[in-house]
Amino acid sequence: MQPRNMSMSGVVDLAAVKAAQEAKAKAEQARAQAAREGRTGAVSPADLVIDVSEATFERDVLQRSAEVPVVIDFWAEWCQPCKQLGPVLERLAVEYNGRFLLAKVDVDANQLLMQQFGIQGIPAVFAVVAGQALPLFQGAAPEAQIRQTLDQLVQVAEQRFGLTGLTVDAEAEPGARAQQQPVGPYVAALNAAAQALDSGDLGGAIQAYKNVLADDPANPEAKLGLAQAELLQRVREMDVRKVRQEAAEKPGDVQAQIAAADLDLAGGHVEDAFGRLIETVKRTAGEDRDAARLRLLELFEVVGAEDPRVTAARRALARALF
């Protein structure tokens, strides 16, 4: 597992967008399955702090990060600052009442994890959200700073990834939490499509997502995956310098602006992509306007309907159209 940084400033990373949508879908499926089976899925306060090893990292951190932000405390017995920070994090994990899960990693016993996260000194604190790793802080930070960082983490986890945390029940038996597994008739097909996307087989991923949508046209994960794969396929075939030059020299060329908007989004410049197409909608009519509008709607699918930049761009598009 190679950790990837997830920007908390909201810059789009296509892998993070895909992970966010997958996490939302899995969390919703798990909650629905638990409700059907009469399970609360509640955890004991004692289960909010866990010890993690290289052997359990996949299960206890990566998989759990699809339902709750996992904060990782890298520590060692000989580290005095670790002994100051550890109790603070453990107390806050209980106080935040399931908004995050605290995973403690002894670096002496888990050197490989330490190397994979690129840790140079301890204590070091990371978070994993929907499989995306990001550094939080290093050293025994003041509690006020820790709280501020945790507040931002849980906000991002909920707004971008739909992760509302764990249900905590003081009466629950420690360790008795029922395992929640993703359900649904298209899990295998969606997993195969995601693997094709990750391996660069964009044509295979596109066809796999289309197969799911043929049976379930509203499937949110397939809609997102298809939009993402089609964007990546379009960008892969572009001559970047030529596209940029044509967009600059031909502001009235709708196809040139559409191609440049694809590059903008793939590069993480969300507002630029949206703004370019909205301006194109404003100054065009007929088929040209429809082409720009439809591509803008496709890019909304890639970013996600709940993203505030999509909400703002939808309002701007409405003003441009009406």
C-alpha positions as CSV (number, residue, x, y, z in Angstrom):
1,M,0.0,0.0,0.0
2,Q,1.5,3.3,-1.1
3,P,-0.3,6.2,0.7
4,R,-1.6,9.0,-1.4
5,N,-2.0,12.5,-0.2
6,M,-5.6,13.9,-0.4
7,S,-5.8,17.6,-0.5
8,M,-8.1,19.0,2.1
9,S,-8.4,22.2,0.2
10,G,-10.8,20.6,-2.3
11,V,-8.6,20.4,-5.4
12,V,-9.9,17.6,-7.5
13,D,-7.9,14.4,-7.8
14,L,-9.6,11.9,-10.0
15,A,-8.5,8.9,-7.9
16,A,-9.9,10.7,-4.8
17,V,-13.1,11.4,-6.5
18,K,-13.6,7.8,-7.4
19,A,-12.7,6.7,-3.9
20,A,-15.2,9.2,-2.5
21,Q,-18.0,7.9,-4.6
22,E,-17.1,4.3,-3.8
23,A,-17.0,5.0,-0.1
24,K,-20.3,6.7,-0.2
25,A,-21.9,3.8,-2.0
26,K,-20.4,1.2,0.3
27,A,-21.4,3.1,3.4
28,E,-24.9,3.5,2.2
29,Q,-25.2,-0.1,1.2
30,A,-23.8,-1.3,4.6
31,R,-26.2,0.9,6.5
32,A,-29.1,-0.4,4.4
33,Q,-28.1,-4.0,4.9
34,A,-27.7,-3.5,8.7
35,A,-31.2,-1.9,8.9
36,R,-32.7,-4.8,7.0
37,E,-31.1,-7.3,9.3
38,G,-32.0,-5.3,12.4
39,R,-28.4,-4.5,13.4
40,T,-27.4,-1.2,14.8
41,G,-23.8,-1.5,13.9
42,A,-23.0,0.3,17.1
43,V,-19.5,0.1,18.7
44,S,-18.4,0.4,22.3
45,P,-16.3,3.5,23.2
46,A,-13.5,1.1,23.8
47,D,-13.5,0.2,20.1
48,L,-12.7,3.8,19.0
49,V,-9.0,3.2,19.7
50,I,-7.4,0.2,18.2
51,D,-3.9,-1.2,17.8
52,V,-2.9,-1.9,14.1
53,S,-0.1,-3.9,12.6
54,E,1.1,-4.6,9.1
55,A,-1.1,-7.8,9.1
56,T,-4.3,-6.0,10.1
57,F,-3.7,-2.7,8.2
58,E,-5.8,-3.6,5.2
59,R,-8.8,-4.7,7.3
60,D,-8.6,-2.2,10.2
61,V,-7.5,0.9,8.3
62,L,-8.1,0.8,4.6
63,Q,-11.4,-1.1,4.7
64,R,-12.7,0.9,7.8
65,S,-11.8,4.2,6.1
66,A,-14.7,3.6,3.7
67,E,-17.1,4.3,6.6
68,V,-15.2,6.5,9.0
69,P,-12.0,8.6,8.9
70,V,-9.1,6.7,10.4
71,V,-6.5,8.7,12.3
72,I,-3.2,6.9,12.5
73,D,-0.8,7.6,15.5
74,F,2.7,6.4,14.7
75,W,4.5,6.0,18.0
76,A,7.1,3.9,19.9
77,E,7.5,3.0,23.6
78,W,10.9,4.9,23.9
79,C,9.4,8.1,22.4
80,Q,8.6,10.6,25.2
81,P,6.6,13.0,22.9
82,C,4.6,10.0,21.8
83,K,3.6,9.4,25.5
84,Q,2.4,13.0,25.7
85,L,0.4,12.9,22.4
86,G,-1.1,9.4,22.6
87,P,-3.4,10.0,25.6
88,V,-4.7,13.2,24.1
89,L,-5.6,11.5,20.9
90,E,-7.2,8.6,22.7
91,R,-9.3,11.0,24.9
92,L,-10.4,13.0,21.8
93,A,-11.3,9.8,19.9
94,V,-13.8,9.1,22.7
95,E,-14.9,12.7,22.9
96,Y,-15.6,12.9,19.2
97,N,-17.9,10.0,19.7
98,G,-17.3,8.0,16.5
99,R,-16.5,10.9,14.1
100,F,-13.1,9.3,13.7
101,L,-11.4,6.0,14.6
102,L,-7.9,6.1,16.1
103,A,-5.4,3.5,15.0
104,K,-2.1,3.2,16.9
105,V,0.9,1.8,15.1
106,D,4.1,0.8,17.0
107,V,6.8,1.7,14.5
108,D,9.3,-0.6,16.1
109,A,7.1,-3.6,15.3
110,N,5.9,-2.3,12.0
111,Q,8.8,-0.9,10.1
112,L,7.3,-1.5,6.7
113,L,4.3,0.8,7.4
114,M,6.7,3.5,8.7
115,Q,8.6,3.3,5.4
116,Q,5.5,3.2,3.2
117,F,4.2,6.4,4.8
118,G,7.6,8.1,4.5
119,I,7.9,8.9,8.2
120,Q,11.1,10.5,9.3
121,G,10.3,11.1,12.9
122,I,7.7,10.3,15.5
123,P,5.1,11.0,16.8
124,A,3.6,11.4,13.3
125,V,-0.1,11.5,12.7
126,F,-1.8,10.7,9.4
127,A,-5.4,10.1,8.4
128,V,-6.9,7.7,5.8
129,V,-10.3,8.6,4.3
130,A,-11.8,6.3,1.7
131,G,-8.4,4.7,1.1
132,Q,-6.7,8.1,0.6
133,A,-3.8,8.9,3.0
134,L,-2.9,12.4,4.1
135,P,-0.5,13.8,6.7
136,L,-2.0,15.7,9.6
137,F,0.9,16.8,11.8
138,Q,4.1,15.7,13.3
139,G,5.2,16.1,16.9
140,A,3.3,16.6,20.1
141,A,1.1,19.4,18.9
142,P,-1.0,21.6,21.2
143,E,-4.5,20.3,21.9
144,A,-6.1,23.3,20.3
145,Q,-4.3,22.7,17.1
146,I,-5.2,19.0,17.2
147,R,-8.8,19.8,17.6
148,Q,-8.8,22.2,14.7
149,T,-7.2,19.6,12.5
150,L,-9.7,16.9,13.5
151,D,-12.6,19.3,13.0
152,Q,-11.4,19.9,9.5
153,L,-10.9,16.2,8.8
154,V,-14.4,15.1,9.9
155,Q,-15.9,18.0,7.9
156,V,-14.1,17.0,4.7
157,A,-14.9,13.3,5.3
158,E,-18.6,14.1,5.6
159,Q,-19.0,16.7,2.9
160,R,-16.8,15.1,0.2
161,F,-17.0,11.5,1.1
162,G,-20.4,11.1,2.9
163,L,-18.7,9.5,5.9
164,T,-20.8,10.4,9.0
165,G,-18.7,8.1,11.4
166,L,-19.6,5.3,13.7
167,T,-22.6,4.9,16.0
168,V,-21.4,4.6,19.6
169,D,-23.3,2.9,22.3
170,A,-21.9,2.9,25.9
171,E,-23.9,-0.3,26.5
172,A,-22.3,-2.2,23.6
173,E,-19.8,-5.0,24.3
174,P,-16.3,-4.1,23.2
175,G,-15.4,-6.0,20.0
176,A,-19.0,-7.1,19.4
177,R,-19.6,-4.9,16.4
178,A,-21.2,-6.8,13.5
179,Q,-19.1,-6.7,10.3
180,Q,-20.8,-4.7,7.6
181,Q,-20.1,-5.9,4.1
182,P,-20.9,-4.1,0.8
183,V,-24.0,-5.5,-0.7
184,G,-25.8,-5.2,-4.1
185,P,-26.1,-7.1,-7.3
186,Y,-23.4,-5.1,-9.2
187,V,-20.5,-5.3,-6.7
188,A,-18.4,-7.8,-8.7
189,A,-19.0,-5.9,-12.0
190,L,-18.2,-2.5,-10.4
191,N,-15.0,-3.9,-8.8
192,A,-13.9,-5.3,-12.2
193,A,-14.6,-2.0,-13.8
194,A,-12.6,-0.2,-11.2
195,Q,-9.7,-2.6,-11.6
196,A,-9.7,-2.0,-15.4
197,L,-9.8,1.8,-14.7
198,D,-6.9,1.6,-12.3
199,S,-4.8,-0.6,-14.7
200,G,-5.3,1.9,-17.6
201,D,-7.7,-0.3,-19.6
202,L,-10.0,2.6,-20.2
203,G,-12.0,0.9,-23.0
204,G,-12.6,-2.1,-20.8
205,A,-13.7,0.1,-17.9
206,I,-16.0,2.1,-20.1
207,Q,-17.7,-1.0,-21.4
208,A,-18.0,-2.5,-17.9
209,Y,-19.7,0.6,-16.5
210,K,-22.0,0.7,-19.5
211,N,-23.0,-2.9,-18.9
212,V,-24.0,-2.0,-15.3
213,L,-25.9,1.1,-16.4
214,A,-27.8,-0.9,-19.0
215,D,-29.5,-2.8,-16.2
216,D,-29.4,0.0,-13.6
217,P,-29.4,3.4,-15.3
218,A,-29.3,5.3,-12.0
219,N,-26.4,3.5,-10.4
220,P,-24.3,6.3,-9.0
221,E,-21.0,4.5,-8.9
222,A,-21.3,3.3,-12.5
223,K,-22.3,6.8,-13.6
224,L,-19.3,8.3,-11.9
225,G,-16.9,5.6,-13.2
226,L,-18.1,6.0,-16.7
227,A,-17.8,9.8,-16.7
228,Q,-14.3,9.5,-15.2
229,A,-13.1,6.8,-17.7
230,E,-14.5,8.7,-20.7
231,L,-12.7,11.9,-19.5
232,L,-9.4,10.1,-19.1
233,Q,-9.8,8.5,-22.5
234,R,-10.4,11.8,-24.2
235,V,-7.4,13.5,-22.4
236,R,-5.1,10.6,-23.2
237,E,-5.6,11.1,-26.9
238,M,-4.9,14.9,-26.8
239,D,-1.9,16.9,-27.9
240,V,-1.9,19.1,-24.9
241,R,0.1,21.9,-26.4
242,K,-2.1,22.0,-29.5
243,V,-5.3,22.0,-27.5
244,R,-4.1,24.9,-25.3
245,Q,-3.0,26.9,-28.3
246,E,-6.2,26.4,-30.2
247,A,-8.3,27.3,-27.2
248,A,-6.3,30.5,-26.7
249,E,-6.4,31.5,-30.4
250,K,-10.0,30.5,-31.1
251,P,-12.2,31.6,-28.2
252,G,-15.3,31.1,-30.4
253,D,-14.4,27.5,-31.4
254,V,-16.7,25.4,-29.2
255,Q,-14.9,22.1,-29.7
256,A,-11.6,23.8,-28.8
257,Q,-13.1,25.1,-25.6
258,I,-14.6,21.8,-24.7
259,A,-11.2,20.0,-25.2
260,A,-9.4,22.6,-23.1
261,A,-12.1,22.2,-20.3
262,D,-11.4,18.5,-20.3
263,L,-7.7,19.2,-19.7
264,D,-8.5,21.8,-17.1
265,L,-10.5,19.3,-15.1
266,A,-8.1,16.4,-15.5
267,G,-5.4,18.8,-14.1
268,G,-7.5,19.6,-11.1
269,H,-8.5,23.1,-12.2
270,V,-12.2,22.7,-11.6
271,E,-13.3,26.3,-11.6
272,D,-11.4,26.9,-14.8
273,A,-13.1,24.0,-16.5
274,F,-16.6,25.0,-15.4
275,G,-16.0,28.7,-16.1
276,R,-14.7,28.1,-19.6
277,L,-17.8,26.1,-20.6
278,I,-20.2,28.5,-18.9
279,E,-18.7,31.4,-20.9
280,T,-19.0,29.2,-24.0
281,V,-22.7,28.6,-23.3
282,K,-23.2,32.4,-22.9
283,R,-21.8,33.3,-26.3
284,T,-23.2,30.4,-28.4
285,A,-26.6,29.2,-29.5
286,G,-28.2,26.1,-31.0
287,E,-26.1,23.0,-31.4
288,D,-22.9,24.7,-30.2
289,R,-24.6,25.8,-27.0
290,D,-26.0,22.3,-26.4
291,A,-22.6,20.7,-27.0
292,A,-21.0,23.0,-24.4
293,R,-23.8,22.5,-21.9
294,L,-23.8,18.7,-22.2
295,R,-20.0,18.5,-21.7
296,L,-20.4,20.7,-18.6
297,L,-23.0,18.3,-17.2
298,E,-20.7,15.4,-17.8
299,L,-17.9,17.2,-15.9
300,F,-20.3,17.7,-13.1
301,E,-20.7,13.9,-12.9
302,V,-16.9,13.5,-12.5
303,V,-16.7,16.0,-9.7
304,G,-19.8,14.9,-7.9
305,A,-23.2,16.6,-7.3
306,E,-22.5,17.4,-3.7
307,D,-19.3,19.4,-4.4
308,P,-20.0,23.1,-3.7
309,R,-18.2,24.1,-6.9
310,V,-20.7,22.0,-8.9
311,T,-23.6,23.7,-7.0
312,A,-22.2,27.1,-7.8
313,A,-21.6,26.2,-11.4
314,R,-25.1,24.9,-11.8
315,R,-26.4,28.2,-10.7
316,A,-24.2,30.0,-13.1
317,L,-25.2,27.7,-15.9
318,A,-28.9,28.4,-15.2
319,R,-28.2,32.2,-15.4
320,A,-26.4,31.7,-18.7
321,L,-29.3,29.7,-20.1
322,F,-32.2,31.8,-18.9
